[in-house]
Amino acid sequence: MVKNISAEKLKTVNSVPKILKKHKHKKKTKISISELGNVEKESQEMSVEKTKQHAAVQKTAVSKTMLEGMSEEEIGNKYPILTDMELVQRFLSVPMNNNQKGRVRQVLRDKLKDTSDSLLPDVIYDKIQLILKSSENLTDTDLRKIRILYNMLKTAVQNHKKEEKVKKVDKVMVEKKLLNDEKDSEKLDTSKEKKQQLVKKVKGKKRYVVFLGNLPLDIDKEKIMKHFSEVSDHIVDVRIPKLAEGKKSAIAYVELKNEPTYELALSKHHSMLGTKRINVLYTAQKNGKITKAEAKCKSAKLLALQKSGKLIGSVPLNRKRSHRRTKMKQARAKEMQNQ
């Protein structure tokens, strides 16, 4: 009997720590689950705070880089659209998926391709203005375009400022080099002749004038302004000379404010005005020192740029419908000859 009791006692003794261990383990698991829940909540709150801080830092970083070298007032005066919060709310309220964003951005990038970084902000700003002035009730597609152009304008202003910084550094280096060259030239006997060559002649203000040829006989200023509606705000003057007797077409001269609008006007070469296919060509100033041969050469270069689609607003020749039609006609003519 003693043996049996001792064996039973031993069993109970051995079973007690096991039960205790199990209870302890259960307690541990309960504590760990509650702790994990608290940790998860804290981590979620921390991540939300971090994202908010990160977004705020990014905004401040963008604003700093954008306003570097220029005050907020200067940027607001030059590009008031950037500070127009009503417009921002309007285009942000319009839904836009990634497909739409990609398509619109690609079209706008193709149009703005080959424009210099210094002129890009002005060109983008003009495009936004054109969309806003086109109609009072803007559609969703218009607002999507404005949204993408708005973001492109921000980045263009930022890049423009970086370029200005580099240019300033380059100017300082050039001035130093010029001073060193002048010191060296003073020692030489031919210094006077070199200085005379380096003296820059005072030039007048650069003008951007376009020649319009093959115009209808009943042409007037209003029709020209309507045809060049994209740059109508930047047209300084329109001159229509008196027609000589027996002439079948009229001519005109359009003066523009700046280079991007000048390029946009040149991209209208061979466009239709009424029943006439007009010519829009480069012109040299009357009192300028450019010869006729040089003027012809420059106009030929500009025409080549227009055909290749490198001028602002121009479409490459191989993308035009008329070009594709001529190619089809040529191919058919060859087939007929071979038969």
Contacts in CASP RR format, 6 or more apart in sequence:
PFRMAT RR
TARGET T0000
AUTHOR 0000-0000-0000
METHOD contacts of the structure
MODEL  1
MVKNISAEKLKTVNSVPKILKKHKHKKKTKISISELGNVEKESQEMSVEK
TKQHAAVQKTAVSKTMLEGMSEEEIGNKYPILTDMELVQRFLSVPMNNNQ
KGRVRQVLRDKLKDTSDSLLPDVIYDKIQLILKSSENLTDTDLRKIRILY
NMLKTAVQNHKKEEKVKKVDKVMVEKKLLNDEKDSEKLDTSKEKKQQLVK
KVKGKKRYVVFLGNLPLDIDKEKIMKHFSEVSDHIVDVRIPKLAEGKKSA
IAYVELKNEPTYELALSKHHSMLGTKRINVLYTAQKNGKITKAEAKCKSA
KLLALQKSGKLIGSVPLNRKRSHRRTKMKQARAKEMQNQ
62 154 0 8 1.000
62 158 0 8 1.000
65 158 0 8 1.000
65 161 0 8 1.000
66 75 0 8 1.000
66 154 0 8 1.000
66 157 0 8 1.000
66 158 0 8 1.000
66 161 0 8 1.000
67 75 0 8 1.000
68 161 0 8 1.000
69 161 0 8 1.000
69 164 0 8 1.000
70 161 0 8 1.000
72 83 0 8 1.000
75 82 0 8 1.000
75 83 0 8 1.000
75 157 0 8 1.000
76 82 0 8 1.000
76 83 0 8 1.000
79 121 0 8 1.000
79 125 0 8 1.000
79 153 0 8 1.000
79 157 0 8 1.000
81 87 0 8 1.000
81 125 0 8 1.000
81 128 0 8 1.000
81 129 0 8 1.000
81 150 0 8 1.000
81 153 0 8 1.000
82 150 0 8 1.000
82 153 0 8 1.000
82 154 0 8 1.000
82 157 0 8 1.000
87 146 0 8 1.000
87 150 0 8 1.000
88 150 0 8 1.000
90 138 0 8 1.000
90 143 0 8 1.000
91 143 0 8 1.000
91 144 0 8 1.000
91 146 0 8 1.000
91 147 0 8 1.000
91 150 0 8 1.000
92 147 0 8 1.000
94 140 0 8 1.000
94 143 0 8 1.000
94 144 0 8 1.000
94 147 0 8 1.000
96 144 0 8 1.000
96 147 0 8 1.000
100 144 0 8 1.000
101 144 0 8 1.000
101 148 0 8 1.000
104 144 0 8 1.000
104 145 0 8 1.000
104 148 0 8 1.000
105 148 0 8 1.000
108 127 0 8 1.000
108 145 0 8 1.000
108 148 0 8 1.000
108 149 0 8 1.000
108 152 0 8 1.000
111 313 0 8 1.000
112 120 0 8 1.000
112 123 0 8 1.000
112 124 0 8 1.000
112 152 0 8 1.000
112 312 0 8 1.000
113 310 0 8 1.000
114 309 0 8 1.000
114 310 0 8 1.000
114 311 0 8 1.000
114 312 0 8 1.000
115 123 0 8 1.000
115 260 0 8 1.000
115 312 0 8 1.000
117 156 0 8 1.000
117 159 0 8 1.000
117 160 0 8 1.000
117 163 0 8 1.000
118 160 0 8 1.000
118 163 0 8 1.000
119 258 0 8 1.000
119 259 0 8 1.000
119 260 0 8 1.000
119 312 0 8 1.000
120 156 0 8 1.000
120 159 0 8 1.000
120 160 0 8 1.000
121 153 0 8 1.000
121 156 0 8 1.000
121 157 0 8 1.000
121 160 0 8 1.000
122 258 0 8 1.000
122 260 0 8 1.000
123 260 0 8 1.000
123 312 0 8 1.000
124 149 0 8 1.000
124 152 0 8 1.000
124 153 0 8 1.000
124 156 0 8 1.000
125 153 0 8 1.000
126 231 0 8 1.000
126 233 0 8 1.000
126 234 0 8 1.000
126 260 0 8 1.000
126 261 0 8 1.000
127 149 0 8 1.000
128 146 0 8 1.000
128 149 0 8 1.000
128 150 0 8 1.000
128 153 0 8 1.000
129 233 0 8 1.000
130 230 0 8 1.000
131 138 0 8 1.000
131 142 0 8 1.000
131 145 0 8 1.000
131 146 0 8 1.000
131 149 0 8 1.000
132 138 0 8 1.000
132 146 0 8 1.000
134 142 0 8 1.000
135 142 0 8 1.000
138 146 0 8 1.000
182 195 0 8 1.000
185 191 0 8 1.000
185 194 0 8 1.000
185 195 0 8 1.000
188 194 0 8 1.000
207 255 0 8 1.000
207 285 0 8 1.000
208 255 0 8 1.000
208 256 0 8 1.000
208 257 0 8 1.000
208 258 0 8 1.000
208 259 0 8 1.000
208 261 0 8 1.000
208 262 0 8 1.000
209 253 0 8 1.000
209 254 0 8 1.000
209 255 0 8 1.000
209 256 0 8 1.000
209 283 0 8 1.000
209 285 0 8 1.000
210 253 0 8 1.000
210 254 0 8 1.000
210 255 0 8 1.000
210 256 0 8 1.000
210 262 0 8 1.000
210 265 0 8 1.000
210 266 0 8 1.000
210 280 0 8 1.000
210 281 0 8 1.000
210 282 0 8 1.000
210 283 0 8 1.000
211 251 0 8 1.000
211 252 0 8 1.000
211 253 0 8 1.000
211 279 0 8 1.000
211 280 0 8 1.000
211 281 0 8 1.000
211 282 0 8 1.000
211 283 0 8 1.000
212 224 0 8 1.000
212 251 0 8 1.000
212 252 0 8 1.000
212 253 0 8 1.000
212 254 0 8 1.000
212 278 0 8 1.000
212 279 0 8 1.000
212 280 0 8 1.000
213 249 0 8 1.000
213 250 0 8 1.000
213 251 0 8 1.000
213 252 0 8 1.000
213 278 0 8 1.000
213 279 0 8 1.000
213 280 0 8 1.000
213 281 0 8 1.000
214 249 0 8 1.000
214 276 0 8 1.000
214 277 0 8 1.000
214 278 0 8 1.000
214 279 0 8 1.000
215 249 0 8 1.000
215 250 0 8 1.000
215 251 0 8 1.000
215 252 0 8 1.000
215 273 0 8 1.000
215 276 0 8 1.000
215 278 0 8 1.000
216 223 0 8 1.000
216 249 0 8 1.000
216 250 0 8 1.000
216 273 0 8 1.000
216 274 0 8 1.000
216 275 0 8 1.000
216 276 0 8 1.000
217 243 0 8 1.000
217 247 0 8 1.000
217 248 0 8 1.000
217 249 0 8 1.000
217 250 0 8 1.000
219 240 0 8 1.000
219 250 0 8 1.000
219 252 0 8 1.000
219 273 0 8 1.000
220 240 0 8 1.000
221 238 0 8 1.000
221 240 0 8 1.000
223 273 0 8 1.000
224 238 0 8 1.000
224 240 0 8 1.000
224 252 0 8 1.000
224 254 0 8 1.000
225 232 0 8 1.000
225 235 0 8 1.000
225 238 0 8 1.000
227 268 0 8 1.000
227 271 0 8 1.000
227 273 0 8 1.000
227 278 0 8 1.000
228 235 0 8 1.000
228 254 0 8 1.000
228 265 0 8 1.000
228 268 0 8 1.000
230 264 0 8 1.000
231 256 0 8 1.000
231 261 0 8 1.000
231 264 0 8 1.000
231 265 0 8 1.000
234 256 0 8 1.000
234 257 0 8 1.000
234 258 0 8 1.000
234 261 0 8 1.000
235 254 0 8 1.000
235 255 0 8 1.000
235 256 0 8 1.000
235 257 0 8 1.000
235 261 0 8 1.000
236 255 0 8 1.000
236 256 0 8 1.000
236 257 0 8 1.000
237 253 0 8 1.000
237 254 0 8 1.000
237 255 0 8 1.000
238 252 0 8 1.000
238 253 0 8 1.000
238 254 0 8 1.000
238 255 0 8 1.000
239 252 0 8 1.000
239 253 0 8 1.000
239 254 0 8 1.000
239 255 0 8 1.000
240 250 0 8 1.000
240 251 0 8 1.000
240 252 0 8 1.000
241 251 0 8 1.000
241 252 0 8 1.000
241 253 0 8 1.000
243 250 0 8 1.000
249 276 0 8 1.000
253 283 0 8 1.000
254 265 0 8 1.000
256 262 0 8 1.000
256 265 0 8 1.000
260 312 0 8 1.000
263 311 0 8 1.000
263 312 0 8 1.000
263 313 0 8 1.000
263 314 0 8 1.000
264 311 0 8 1.000
264 312 0 8 1.000
264 313 0 8 1.000
265 280 0 8 1.000
266 280 0 8 1.000
266 281 0 8 1.000
266 282 0 8 1.000
266 302 0 8 1.000
266 306 0 8 1.000
266 311 0 8 1.000
266 314 0 8 1.000
267 280 0 8 1.000
267 306 0 8 1.000
267 311 0 8 1.000
267 312 0 8 1.000
267 313 0 8 1.000
267 314 0 8 1.000
267 315 0 8 1.000
268 278 0 8 1.000
268 280 0 8 1.000
269 278 0 8 1.000
269 279 0 8 1.000
269 280 0 8 1.000
269 281 0 8 1.000
269 303 0 8 1.000
269 306 0 8 1.000
270 277 0 8 1.000
270 278 0 8 1.000
270 279 0 8 1.000
270 280 0 8 1.000
271 277 0 8 1.000
271 278 0 8 1.000
271 280 0 8 1.000
272 278 0 8 1.000
281 299 0 8 1.000
281 302 0 8 1.000
281 303 0 8 1.000
282 295 0 8 1.000
282 298 0 8 1.000
282 299 0 8 1.000
282 302 0 8 1.000
283 295 0 8 1.000
284 290 0 8 1.000
284 294 0 8 1.000
284 295 0 8 1.000
284 298 0 8 1.000
290 298 0 8 1.000
302 311 0 8 1.000
305 311 0 8 1.000
305 314 0 8 1.000
306 314 0 8 1.000
307 314 0 8 1.000
307 316 0 8 1.000
307 317 0 8 1.000
308 316 0 8 1.000
308 317 0 8 1.000
309 315 0 8 1.000
309 316 0 8 1.000
309 317 0 8 1.000
317 323 0 8 1.000
END
